[in-house]
């Protein structure tokens, strides 16, 4: 008898498909709603962070440089108040085999697939992660399929996304290209069921455990190479795995007092599932269209429970403009001789603005860079934006309107710190967690407090605000 492959039927089989494609029974971690045992899910990976680091080292991943951006720090101090201008360091994750930090999560996911006996891996991604999975699959001799959201309905694709497609194919993956819409996870589930391959999800426990070594290395390098403990670590935030893994790694290294800040490109007003808006944005990741929804509702993913739970770890959420990120990309090249792609430079733009507010004896670590290439470079991206009706000019980025304009700052002091309202974000998360209504048990309140990174008393107060 043929299986029902309608959208509704396949999505209804998601838990069964994912269980077969990961070897994880997510139901074992479920407790009384809304509680599930997150730490037990992560412990299910079954290996220590030292073992993860050894696996990655054997696959050529990790141990990337932590560089002192002396010239950018000096420029920050030039436009800061006396005594301000925190030092900026950057972890150069472009040194990984596939050119981004995602090699860390891919290395452990593909290793997990190999140890469990899968013949191949599947990843649903816009690009960098697909390239990382393809790279690691090649090293371990597994087949790889990357499902990539590439085009709008006119089959017009952004140069950055097409650059990533070329890289995935060059590394040996079969790439399934799709138009924008809700079908990405559906087709991923169909292929997982058809092939019996491993689901190399961005949001599996192995993927997050792989990133923990990034925070762990930052802590060790800051101590050994710079004799300091970082005051702030800034992570570009989209789906949440980058920040979650880094924060967990910092804690495993004993850095409980280091603040972890999220940084996203402000794309307010654009819909990520909109055919019209798809090519009116110049950032395919690291923006609010992913960052805000995934922070407040992490389980909107291709696994039943998302191991990337960024709101548990965010101390402050900073927003930057598209023009500021392009400007910082050029600043990094011109002042430090380092040409890198836009995702990490999202955090660098936030770090540059933040540096001017903090004392000069403090240190900010930008925790990743990514490779650049023909499609990722600012010039093709800006050219593509102009072709899609986006106005590009120099001026005050504060006047930028996502989908209508990109404004490059006409002076470095125009790069500003903007805070996203953390109370608003936490209330949004709590509203979803409390959707079933109270009263809530002590265990439920404790779980919700952990989910929104607050003390239990303050969490109860916010729940009362929602009831009011």
N, C-alpha and C positions, 0 to 999 in steps of 0.2 A: 504494500500500500504506500502510495506517494505521501510524503510529509507535506503538510500545509505550509507553503512558503510565503503566505501573505504577511504583510508588515505586522499586523496584530498578532498572528500566530507565532512568528519568530520572536518578537519581543516578549511574548508570554513564556517562551522557552529559555529566556536569557539566563536564568540561574542555572539550569541544567547544562546549557551550552558552555557557560563560563566555568562551571565545575569540571567538566570534561577537558576544557582547554587550559586549565591552570593546575588542576590537581588539588584545588582548595575548596573545601565545603564551608562556604560562608555562613551557613545556618548554625554552625557550631559556636559562632561568636555572638549570636543574637540573644538578647535578654529581654526583659519586659520593656516594651516600647516607651521611650525612644532609645533606650540604652543598648549599646553593643560593646563588647570587650575589645577596644581598639588596641591596647597594648598586647593582648594575647594574639591578636591578628598579626601584629608586627613580630612578635616572638616566634610565630610559626615559621618564619624564614629559616630558623634553626641554626644559624651560624653567627659568630661574634663579629664585631666591626673589624677586628684585626684579621679575621679570616676573609671578610669581604675585600679588604685592602689587598690581601695576598692574591686572591682570585683576579682582581682587577690588574694588579701588577703583572701577573702572568699573561694577561691579554693586552698589555701595553697601555693600560689606562691609569690615570691618576699621577700623583707626584708632580703636579704642574707648578710652574713658578708663581711666587707671590711677589709682585713687583711694586716698587715704591715710585709713585707718580710725582716726582719732585717738582717738575715744571708746572704741572697742573695745580699742585698744592700751592706753589709760589704765586700763581696767578690768582687763586682764591684769596690768599692773604693780602694781595695787592688791593682787593676791593672789599675787604672785611674791616670791621671795627678793630681798633688796636687790641691785640691779645687774642683775636679770633682767627680762624682759618685752620681747621683740623686737618691733620695729615691724611692723605688718601692713598691706600694701597689697593691693588687689583690682582685677583687670582686669575691667571691666564689659562682658562680652560680650553682655548682654541688649540692648545698644545696636545690635546687628546687626538686619537687616530681619526675620528670623524669630524673633529673641529669644534666640538662643543661639550659642555658638561654632561649632556645626555648620554655620552658614551659610558658614564658611570652607571646609570640606571639600565642601559641596554646590556652592559657586560654581565651584570648579575642576573637579569631576566633571561638572557640567552643561555647563560651557564645553568640556570635553574631548569630551562627546557631540556638541555642536554642531559642533566643528571636524571631527569624524570622520563627520558626515553622518547621524547618527541622528535619527529623527523624534520620539522620546520617551524617557523615562527611567523606570526602575523601581527602587524602594528597599524593602527589607524592614527594618522598624524598629518599635520600640514607640511612636515619636512625634516627638521633637524633630528628629531627622534628616529624617523624612518631611516635616515642615513646612518645613525648610530647603530640601530638594530641590524641593518644590512652589513655594516662593518664587522660587528661582533659575530653575526651568523657566519660570515665568510671565514673568520678565524677558527670557528668551532665546527665547520663543515655542515651546517644546517641550511635548508632552503629558507627563503625569506620572501614574503609578500607584504608590500606596503600599500595601504589604501589611503589615498591622498585627495583631499578636497582642493581642487585646482582652479576651477573655472566658474564664471557666471553662466547664465543660460545662453549667452552668445558664444560660449567657449573661448572667452577672453580671460587670460590668466596673468597674474601679477608676476613681474620678473623675479622677485624673491622666491615665490613658490615654485616657479619653473626651474630656477637654479637648484632648488632642493630636489626636485624630481630627477634632474640630470645626475645629481650626486648619488641618489639612491640607486639608480640604474647602473652607474659606473661601479658601485660597490657590490653589484651582483643581484640586486633585488628585482623581483617582478613588481612593477608599479601599476596599480589600478587607479586610474584618474577619474574623479567625479566632479559634478557640479555642486554648488553650495546648496545646503538644505539639511533636513533631519535624517537623511538616508545613510549617512556615513557609518554609524554604529550598526544599523540594520545589515548593511552589506558585510561589515566585519563579522557579525554573528553568522551570517549565511556561509561565509568562507570558512570560518572556524569549524562549523558543523560539517561542511562538505569535505574539508581536507584532513581534519583531525589534528591540525597544527596547534601549537602553543599560543595562547593569547599574551603577547608581549605588551600588555597594557601599560600605559603611562602611570596608571593608578593602582598597580598591584603592590603588595608588600615588598616583593623583591626589587621592584623599580625604586621605591622610596629608600629601602635599605642601601641600595647602590649609591644614592646621593649622600647618605650620611657621611661617607668618607670625605666629602668635600668640606663640610664643617669641621670634621675631625682634623683634616690636614691644615686648614686655616689656623686652628688653635695651635697646633704644633709648630707651624712655621712662624707665627707671630711670636711665640715664646723663644724659639731657638734662633731665628734669624734676625729678629728685631727687638727682642727682650721686652715685649709688651703684651698686654691683653687688650684686644680691640674693644673700643667703647660701643661701636655700632657696626653691625654687618647688614648691608643692604642687598636684597635679592630681588631681581626682576620677577614679578608675580603674574602668572596667568592661571594655569590649571591648579597650581599649588604645590606640585611635587618638588620644585626647586627650593622653595622656601622651607617646606616641611622637612625635607631631608637634611638641608643645611643646618636648620635649627636643632634637630635631633642630634646631629653629629657634634655640634658645639657643646651641647649638654653632656654627651658621652665623654667629651674631653674635659669636662668640669667647668665650662664657661657659662655658668648660670646667670651671671650679672650682665653679660654682653647683651645689648639690645638688638633685636632683629626687626628690621624695617622692610616692608614691602614697597616696591616701586612699580607703577604701571603707567603706560601712556594713556592720557585722558582722551577716550573716544566717545564721550558722552553724546547721546543722540543718534548713534549708529547702531543698527541691529546686526549682530553677527550672522544671523540666519537669513538676512535679506539679500536677495539677488541684486537689487539696486545698490545696496551699500557695500557689497563684497569688494568691489574694486575702487571704492571711494575712501578707503583707508590705506595707509602706507605701512601698517604694521600688522603682520599676520599672527603675532603672539605678543605676550607681555603687555597687553592692554586691558582696559577696564571691561571690555565686552566679555572677556573670560574671567578676569581677576575678581570682579565683584560677585558674579553669580557663583563661581566655584568657592569663594570664601564663605558665602552665606548658605550655600546648598551643595556641599561637596559630592553628594551621592548621585549627581546627575552625570554619571560616567558609564563606561562600558563594563564595569564590574559591580556586583551588588553593593559592596561597601568600598568606598574610596579610601585608600591608605594615605592619600595626600589631604591633610586636614589643616590647611594653612592658618585658619583663624585661631587655632590652639596656640600659635606661636607668634603671631603678628603683634608687635608692641606699638607700631605706628605705620600708617599707610600713606605714602607720598605719591603724588601725581605729577607727571611732567607732560609737556606738550610735544607733538611730533617734531616741530621745528627745532626744539631744544635738543632732541636726541640726534637729529642730523647734524646740528652744530657741534655737539660734543664728539660725534664720530670724527669730524674733521679736526677738532681740537686735539684729540688723542693722537691722530696721525701727525699733525703739524708740530705739536709740542713734545711728544714722547717718541715719535718714530714708530708708532704701533698702529697698524691699520686693522680694525676689527669690525664685525657686523653690528647691527643695531640693537639686538636683544640685550646684551650686557651693557651697552651704552645707555640704555634706559636707566639702569641703576647708577651709572656714572654721572648722568645729568642730575639725578636726585642727590648724589653724593656731593657734587660740586656746589649746588645750592645750599645743602645742609652744612657743608664745611664752613661757610661764611658765618653761620650762626653759632658754631661750637668753638670752645677754646682751642688754641693752637697746640696744646699739649695732649689733646685727644686724638684718637685714630678711628677713621672709617675704613672698613674693608668692603670694596665692591667684589662680590664673591664669584663672578664669572665673566668671561668674554666668550665670543663665538667667532668662528671663521668668517671671512668675507669672500666674495667671489663676484663674477660678472653680473649676476642678478641681484645680489645683496647690496652692492655698492650704492651709496646715496644718489649718484647721478642717474642711473636707470630708474630708480624708484621715484625720484622727483620728476623725471621726464614722463613716466607712466602716469603719475598724479596729474600733471598738466594736461596730458592727452585725455584724461577723464574729467576735465573741467575744474580741477582744483587750482585755485589761485595761489601762487607762490611768490613771496616777497620777504624782504628784511623789515624788521620793525619790532613791535612788542608782542611776544608770544601769547600774552594774556588775551589778545584780541583774536587768537586763532579759533576757528569753528570747525570741528571735525566734520569731514565730508565736504567742506566748502573751501577751506584755506589751510595752508601750511605757512607759518610765519617764523622764519629764522631770526633769532635775536640779533639786533644790530649792535649789541654790546654784551660782553660776558655778564655784567651785573643784571641783565634782564632775565637770566635763568633763575627761577624762583622756587621756593619751597611752597607746596600746596598740600594741605592735609585732607584726606578723605575722613569723614566723620565716623570714628570707630564706634560710637554709641549707636549710630544709625545702622551700621553693619551688624553689630551684635544683636540689636533688636530684630533685624531681619532674620538672622539665623535662629534666634529664640522663637520667633513667631512660627517658623516651620517646625522646629523641634517640639513646640507645645501645641501643635495643631489638633492633637487628640483631646486636649483639655485636661485640666487638673481635677482633683488635687494631685500633686506630684510627690512621690516617695523621696526619702533622703538620697537613695541611689540615683534616682532620676535627676534630682537637682545637682548632685555632685557631677554626674556625667555632663549635663548641660553647662555647668560652670567650666569644666575642662574644655568643652567644645568652643566656648567663646573667650577663654583665657581670662576669667575673672574669679574672684573669691565667691564662695557660695552665698554669702549674705548679699553681696551686690547683685548676684544673679537672681536671687529671690525678689529683690527690689525691682529689677527690670521685668520680671515675669508679672509682678503686680501692676506695673505700668501698662503692660499689654492687656491685662484683664480689665484695667480701668478704661 
